[in-house]
Amino acid sequence: MNVQKFIFDKEEVSINDGETSWKSPSNIALVKYWGKIGEQIPANPSISFTLNNCHTITTLKYKKAESLSFKVFVEGKREESFEPKIEKFLNRIKKYCSFIDYYAFEIHTQNTFPHSSGIASSASGLSALALCITSIEKTLDHSITEEYFKEKASFLARLGSGSACRSVYPELVVWGKNKSFENSSDLVAVPFDGAHNVFKDFQDTILLVDKGQKVVSSTVGHNLMHHHPFAKQRFEQAHQNLEKLKEALVSGDLKTFTAIVESEALTLHAMMMTSDPYFILMKPNTLKIIEEVWDYRKKHNLNLTITLDAGANVHLLYPKSEEKYAMNLINSSLIQFCENKSYICDEVGSGSEEI
Ligand code: PMV
């Protein structure tokens, strides 16, 4: 696959104004993307569950103008602090969507999860915006196929925030070239639809340990992989883990699933702790939750699995059939380690949707 494929090449921009709305979910990586090269090319491949309840709804209003301009509104209120990131994104995608130069935009966005939950909104937010922009492209070029539409949206979303490219597709999604996934690519995410039924309705309860702003952003963390002493081994390990995880996903082998997913979460944080400068995003309560989950899992012979993203919150993953056990553990014990006793119940979802 070549970036040329994603260049919009129509001369004429015939539509004067309009609006488009998309809902796009967050996602949680099972094999983690950590480290990038050049313009948002992943240093290693990753795979994620697309979530359902944690999502962003974005309406993009556009009007013909002399040049590109935009305003961001969050829950109806102008939010100028979001604008530098969006400006960077729009400037980056211009060479693939030259039509944006002819419009003044209003970006209206809202999340279903609270801003101060410590859950990154970049995956859902940037994928929703990328889908809206691709919708404009479709109104300007009717020849676009359904397949190309999603590919282009994933391509654009990646340029905003790497992991956002996976949110375009449902259920399980791979991003980054890997030999076990034939059509995988560094430029766009691709859906993986060969998984066992047990993963179709997997649950993710997000235990909100720390709702504050992260001390180190993921952009800084990715960059620290450039001179990381273990980078080479880590990138190779991610390839191997992805290949092993694929087999477990196909066969429904939950024990292997747990072993790989938990090792990936701890490796991600080990990379942070061994960066120069080093940093720690886990909190004491993150570790308390992990210990409790491991004890309870052993005692009841369950498949409750923890994973982490670049923060202190714990994602508790489990098959739907173990929901009662999971909720019992959460409400009788884990809740004490969550800020204001808060958690979010989510599950594997069906991906982005035009609304
Ligand atoms: O997409 P970014 O740049 O916010 O990086 C996401 C990194 C992790 O969430 C830690 C891992 C992943 O693959 O989503």
Boltz pocket constraint, residues with backbone or C-beta under 6 A from the ligand:
constraints:
  - pocket:
      binder: B
      contacts: [[A, 27], [A, 28], [A, 29], [A, 31], [A, 32], [A, 33], [A, 34], [A, 46], [A, 120], [A, 122], [A, 161], [A, 162], [A, 163], [A, 164], [A, 218], [A, 219], [A, 222], [A, 268], [A, 308], [A, 309], [A, 310]]
      max_distance: 6.0
